[in-house]
Each structure stands twice: as C-alpha cells, then as structure tokens.
C-alpha cells in the first residue's frame, strides 16, 4: 500500500514537473497538454471528467489551469497528490521567472522574446483548436449542450465575464426540465456580465505587504491568469506606486515567455519589490488560495454529481467551459496571425495535434523554433 502511494506521487510529480517545464502558451494550451498526458497517455480521468474538473476550477477564484492541475493531483493521489501536482506545476515557472527578474534587475532589460512568441502563439492556436475539437466531441452530448458551448464562445468573444457565463449555462441546463414541465419558453436569458473589482487595501510596506497584497488578489482572481494583469496594475501601479507601467509590462512578458502558469508574473513583480524573498512570498500569496479552494471543493464533486439537478448544472458548466476555451482562439488569432508564416505554423500544428499522437509539447517547441528562424 505504501509503495503504491509513493509510486503514484512520483508519477504525479514527473507529469507535472514536465508540464511545468514545457507548458508554454497560457491556460488554454495547458488544458490541451494535460488532456494529452492524463487522458490519452495515462487514463487518469476521462475527457468528460477533465472538462468537469476544469468547469469546477473555473467557478473558483484563482488561476484556472493551476487549479485544474491541483484537481488532477487530488483525483490521482488524494490530498498528498493535490500538493505534489500543484507544487510541481508551479515551481519550474516560478524559478525561471525569478531568474529572468534577476537578469532584468542586473542588466536593465529582458532578453528579446518577440521572435519566440511570434512562432509560439500560432502553434498554441493549433494545439488549442485540436484540444477543443477532441473535448467537444467527447463532452457535448446533445443539441442543448452544443448550443450552450456556442453561446459561451460568443459571450467570451464579447468579453462577458467568465463567471457569469459559467453560472448562466449551469442554471439554464439545470432549470430546463422544470421549465418544460411548467410550459415556459425553453430559453432563459443569460446572466449579464459584470466586472469583479478588487477593493483597495491599506498600504502595508515591506515583505508582509507583498505577501498580503498577492494573497488578496489570489483570493478574488476570477477568469484566466491574464486577468491578473488588470488587478496588478490597480494594486501596484495605480494605488501603491510599487511598480512602474514599464515594469508591469516586462513582468507580463516574463510570465508569457516562460512555461507554466501565466500567474508567475507575480513572481517577477515580487522580485522587483524585494528580491528572492519577495519573489517567494508573491508566488506563495498568489497560488496559496488555489490549493485551499481545491482542497475544500474537490471532495464535494462526487456528492454534487449524484444530484440530478447538480449533475445537469455541471453539464452546463462543462459545455460553457469548452465554449470559453474556444473563445480564446479568437484572441490568439488577433495576436498571432499577423504575418504569413504564422498561418502555416497554426494549421500544421492543428493537423498534427489532431491527427497524430505527437506530443503537443514538441509542437509548441517547434513553433517557437520556427519563430526564431523566420521572424523578421
């Protein structure tokens, strides 16, 4: 029994360390890479279960792809697996981003990342498109769920807040049987979008202030890791003046240029404020709420699934989750398809990701290499 537990934890550590070192491209790409590693190669969960876990993560504050990794660790190895998966997924990104911050402070600029991103972004598009096709084929079971996914995609493109899209889709599917029994119209209005703001905190300079500021952001951060950028600007540039606009932009670039969670942007900012200690406290503050939220919610998913109404609600959330991931493709296309070679990179990545068993990590690395070779 003990050896089995240790073996599972070692397997979890190996999978998520690899993802933490190679998962470029942001949350949507992380989901695609996890799908390949834990569904296709290892069978830890089914595609339907993966989508359900992502939907559950999307309903909680915090970085979604990190919470999905923590959920998967819990599903495979219980509470120890939860900690191991999250730590192994976060640590490589945090260390690489802190190293970039160290170079930034020493030399006054980041190493040029434009060419790398020029090839990486269209490769991410292809990998994400293939993942959306696979997940949709497995998880969307009927016309209602397909329609909800399409509506969620449109809402995501129109910048309706992710939380309201997910809740609205869940409520629609859960209420559908009741509505039909009462003879009411079969379509209910989607909940309106709303911005979730971060209240200003009293200034608390020093290491404790850095930790508490990032802990607060991690506790209320809904949506993808990219939403962190808006919160950080309000908290550290506008309200406190701890960072300049240029430093924030460079922190964002570092978070995007390194693998793993985009929220490692916090690590870079923490280093700028208080060196390695600040980087460690910022990383702990931004990610600690994700571990707590998953630890509390993960054991409840099975109970919720046994309720017919909650099972329908989760199916609606799952359908909307797929639509929101698809909406990411629109934003990626705006940023990634501005030069001719990007179309070839995106289409070839999509075809290889969908039609072969080639690991998507190699497609992302290949796209990055193509960007370095071909970008002007």
C-alpha positions in Angstrom: 0.0 0.0 0.0 2.8 2.4 1.0 4.8 1.6 -2.1 1.7 2.1 -4.3 1.1 5.6 -2.8 4.8 6.6 -3.2 4.7 5.3 -6.8 1.6 7.4 -7.6 3.1 10.5 -6.0 6.3 10.0 -8.0 4.2 9.6 -11.2 2.2 12.8 -10.4 5.5 14.7 -9.7 7.0 13.5 -13.0 4.0 14.5 -15.1 3.5 18.0 -13.6 7.2 18.8 -13.4 7.3 18.1 -17.2 4.3 20.2 -17.8 5.7 23.0 -15.6 8.9 23.0 -17.7 7.3 22.7 -21.2 3.7 24.0 -21.0 4.1 27.2 -22.9 1.2 29.2 -24.3 -1.2 30.1 -21.4 -4.2 28.4 -19.8 -5.9 27.0 -23.0 -2.6 25.4 -24.1 -2.1 23.9 -20.6 -5.5 22.2 -20.8 -4.6 20.7 -24.1 -1.3 19.4 -22.8 -2.9 18.0 -19.7 -5.5 16.3 -21.8 -2.8 14.5 -23.7 -0.8 13.5 -20.6 -3.6 12.4 -18.2 -6.4 11.3 -20.5 -4.7 9.9 -23.6 -1.4 8.6 -22.3 -2.3 7.6 -18.7 -6.1 7.3 -18.4 -6.2 9.0 -15.0 -9.6 10.6 -16.0 -11.9 10.6 -19.0 -12.3 13.6 -21.2 -15.7 14.2 -19.7 -14.1 14.2 -16.2 -11.3 16.5 -17.3 -13.9 19.0 -18.7 -15.9 18.7 -15.4 -12.8 19.5 -13.3 -12.0 22.5 -15.5 -15.5 23.7 -15.1 -15.2 23.3 -11.3 -11.9 25.2 -11.4 -13.4 28.0 -13.4 -16.1 28.6 -10.8 -13.5 29.3 -8.2 -11.1 32.3 -7.8 -7.6 31.7 -8.8 -5.6 30.6 -11.9 -7.7 28.1 -13.7 -5.1 25.8 -15.3 -3.2 25.6 -12.0 -6.4 24.7 -10.2 -7.0 22.0 -12.8 -3.5 20.6 -12.2 -4.3 20.5 -8.4 -7.7 18.8 -9.1 -6.0 16.2 -11.2 -3.4 15.6 -8.5 -6.1 15.1 -5.9 -8.0 12.7 -8.3 -4.9 10.6 -8.8 -3.2 10.8 -5.3 -5.6 12.3 -2.8 -4.5 15.1 -0.5 -0.8 14.4 -1.0 -1.2 14.3 -4.8 -3.0 17.7 -4.6 0.0 19.3 -3.0 2.6 17.5 -5.2 0.8 18.3 -8.5 0.3 22.0 -7.7 3.9 22.5 -6.4 5.5 20.7 -9.3 3.4 22.6 -11.9 4.2 26.0 -10.3 7.8 25.6 -9.2 9.6 25.5 -12.6 7.7 28.5 -13.9 8.4 30.5 -10.7 12.1 29.7 -10.7 12.5 30.5 -14.4 10.6 33.8 -14.0 12.6 34.8 -10.9 15.8 34.1 -12.9 14.5 36.4 -15.6 13.7 39.1 -13.0 17.3 38.7 -11.6 18.7 39.3 -15.1 16.3 42.2 -15.6 17.5 43.9 -12.4 21.1 43.3 -13.3 21.1 44.3 -17.0 18.1 46.6 -17.1 16.1 44.7 -19.8 14.6 41.3 -20.6 16.2 39.0 -23.2 14.4 39.6 -26.5 11.3 37.3 -26.6 9.4 38.7 -29.6 10.7 36.2 -32.1 10.0 33.3 -29.7 6.4 34.5 -29.1 5.9 35.1 -32.9 6.2 31.3 -33.5 4.8 30.1 -30.2 1.4 31.9 -30.4 0.3 30.3 -33.7 1.5 26.9 -32.5 -0.6 27.4 -29.4 -3.6 28.2 -31.6 -3.3 24.9 -33.4 -2.9 22.8 -30.3 -5.8 24.5 -28.6 -8.1 24.1 -31.7 -7.3 20.4 -31.7 -8.0 20.1 -28.0 -11.3 21.9 -28.3 -12.4 19.5 -31.1 -11.5 16.4 -29.0 -13.1 17.7 -25.8 -16.2 18.8 -27.6 -16.6 15.5 -29.4 -16.5 13.7 -26.0 -18.2 16.0 -23.6 -21.0 17.7 -25.6 -23.8 15.1 -25.6 -26.7 16.8 -27.3 -28.1 19.9 -29.1 -28.6 21.8 -25.9 -25.0 21.4 -24.8 -23.7 22.3 -28.2 -25.9 25.4 -28.3 -24.6 26.4 -24.8 -21.0 25.9 -25.9 -21.6 28.1 -28.9 -23.3 30.8 -26.8 -20.5 30.7 -24.3 -17.9 31.1 -27.1 -19.8 34.2 -28.4 -20.1 35.6 -24.8 -16.3 35.1 -24.3 -15.5 36.9 -27.5 -17.8 39.8 -26.4 -15.9 39.9 -23.0 -18.8 38.8 -20.8 -17.3 37.8 -17.5 -16.4 34.1 -17.4 -18.1 33.5 -14.0 -21.4 34.7 -15.3 -21.2 32.7 -18.4 -20.5 29.5 -16.5 -23.2 30.1 -13.9 -25.7 31.1 -16.5 -25.0 27.9 -18.6 -25.3 25.8 -15.5 -28.6 27.3 -14.4 -30.0 27.0 -17.9 -29.4 23.3 -18.1 -30.4 22.6 -14.6 -33.7 24.6 -15.0 -34.6 23.2 -18.4 -36.7 20.2 -17.1 -38.6 22.4 -14.7 -39.2 25.0 -17.4 -40.5 22.3 -19.8 -42.8 20.9 -17.1 -44.4 24.3 -16.5 -44.7 25.1 -20.2 -42.5 28.1 -20.1 -40.3 29.1 -23.0 -37.3 26.8 -23.5 -34.7 29.5 -23.5 -33.8 31.7 -20.5 -31.8 34.9 -20.7 -28.1 34.6 -20.0 -27.0 36.4 -16.9 -25.4 39.8 -17.6 -21.7 40.3 -17.4 -20.2 42.1 -14.5 -16.7 43.2 -13.5 -15.3 41.9 -10.3 -13.2 44.6 -8.7 -10.5 44.3 -6.1 -11.1 46.7 -3.2 -8.1 48.9 -2.3 -6.1 47.7 0.6 -4.4 49.9 3.2 -0.7 50.3 2.4 1.4 47.7 4.1 5.0 48.2 3.0 7.7 45.5 3.3 7.6 41.8 2.9 4.3 41.3 4.7 2.7 43.8 2.4 3.9 42.0 -0.7 2.5 38.7 0.6 -0.8 40.1 1.8 -1.4 42.0 -1.5 -0.8 38.9 -3.6 -2.9 36.8 -1.2 -5.8 39.2 -1.6 -5.5 39.1 -5.4 -5.3 35.3 -5.5 -8.4 35.1 -3.4 -10.6 37.1 -5.7 -9.0 36.5 -9.1 -11.7 35.1 -11.4 -11.1 34.1 -15.0 -7.8 33.2 -16.7 -4.4 34.2 -15.4 -4.4 37.1 -17.8 -7.0 38.9 -15.6 -4.1 39.1 -13.1 -2.6 41.9 -15.2 -5.5 44.3 -14.5 -5.5 43.5 -10.8 -1.8 44.1 -10.5 -2.0 47.4 -12.3 -4.6 48.6 -9.9 -2.8 47.3 -6.8 0.8 48.0 -7.5 1.0 50.8 -10.2 -2.1 53.0 -9.5 -2.8 52.5 -5.8 0.7 51.9 -4.3 3.2 53.0 -6.8 5.4 50.0 -6.1 5.8 49.3 -9.8 6.0 51.4 -12.9 4.0 50.8 -16.1 7.1 49.6 -17.8 8.0 47.2 -15.1 4.5 45.7 -15.1 4.7 45.2 -18.9 8.1 43.5 -18.5 6.6 41.3 -15.8 3.8 40.3 -18.1 6.3 39.5 -20.9 8.3 37.3 -18.5 5.1 35.4 -17.4 4.2 34.7 -21.1 7.7 33.8 -22.2 8.2 31.1 -19.5 6.3 27.8 -19.4 3.7 27.0 -16.7 1.2 29.4 -15.1 0.9 32.9 -16.6 0.4 34.0 -12.9 4.2 33.6 -12.5 4.1 37.3 -13.5 3.6 37.7 -9.7 7.0 36.1 -9.1 8.7 38.6 -11.3 6.9 41.6 -9.7 7.7 40.2 -6.2 11.4 40.0 -7.1 11.4 43.6 -8.3 10.0 44.7 -5.0 12.1 42.6 -2.5 14.5 40.3 -4.4 14.3 36.5 -4.0 12.4 36.7 -0.7 9.8 39.0 -2.4 9.5 36.6 -5.3 8.9 33.6 -3.0 6.3 35.5 -0.9 4.5 36.8 -4.0 4.4 33.3 -5.5 3.1 31.8 -2.3 0.5 34.6 -1.9 -0.9 34.3 -5.4 -1.1 30.5 -5.5 -2.0 29.5 -1.9 -5.7 30.3 -2.3 -5.9 27.9 -5.3 -4.7 25.0 -3.1 -7.3 25.8 -0.4 -10.2 26.2 -2.7 -9.5 22.9 -4.5 -8.9 21.1 -1.2 -12.3 22.2 0.0 -14.3 21.7 -3.2 -12.7 18.5 -4.7 -14.3 16.0 -2.3 -17.7 17.6 -2.9 -17.8 17.0 -6.7 -18.9 13.3 -6.4 -21.7 14.3 -4.0 -22.9 17.0 -6.3 -22.8 14.7 -9.3 -25.3 12.3 -7.6 -27.9 15.1 -7.5 -29.8 15.2 -10.8 -30.1 19.0 -10.7 -26.5 19.5 -9.8 -25.4 16.9 -12.5 -27.3 19.0 -15.0 -25.8 22.2 -13.7 -22.3 20.7 -14.0 -23.0 19.6 -17.6 -24.0 23.2 -18.4 -20.8 24.5 -16.8 -18.8 21.9 -18.8 -20.4 22.9 -22.1 -19.7 26.6 -21.3 -16.1 25.8 -20.3 -15.5 24.3 -23.8 -17.0 27.4 -25.4 -14.8 29.8 -23.4 -11.7 27.9 -24.3 -12.8 28.1 -28.0 -13.2 31.9 -27.5 -9.5 32.1 -26.6 -8.8 31.2 -30.2 -10.2 34.5 -31.4 -7.9 36.5 -29.1 -5.0 34.3 -30.1 -5.8 34.8 -33.7 -5.7 38.6 -33.4 -2.2 38.4 -31.8 -0.7 35.5 -33.6 -1.8 35.7 -37.3 -0.3 39.0 -38.3 2.5 37.6 -40.5 2.3 34.9 -43.3 4.3 32.1 -41.7 2.0 32.1 -38.7 -0.8 30.6 -40.7 1.4 27.7 -41.8 2.5 27.1 -38.2 -1.0 27.3 -36.8 -2.5 24.9 -39.5 0.3 22.4 -39.3 0.2 22.4 -35.5 -3.6 21.8 -35.5 -3.4 19.0 -38.1 -0.5 17.2 -36.3 -2.1 17.6 -32.8 -5.5 16.3 -34.0 -4.4 13.6 -36.5 -1.3 12.1 -34.8 -0.1 11.0 -31.4 2.8 13.5 -31.4 3.1 15.2 -28.0 1.9 18.8 -28.2 5.0 19.9 -26.3 7.0 19.3 -29.4 4.6 21.3 -31.5 4.9 24.3 -29.2 8.7 24.0 -29.1 8.7 23.6 -32.9 6.6 26.7 -33.3 9.0 28.7 -31.1 11.9 27.5 -33.1 10.2 28.5 -36.3 9.5 31.9 -34.9 13.2 32.3 -34.0 14.2 31.3 -37.5 11.6 33.1 -39.6 10.5 36.2 -37.6 11.8 39.5 -39.1 
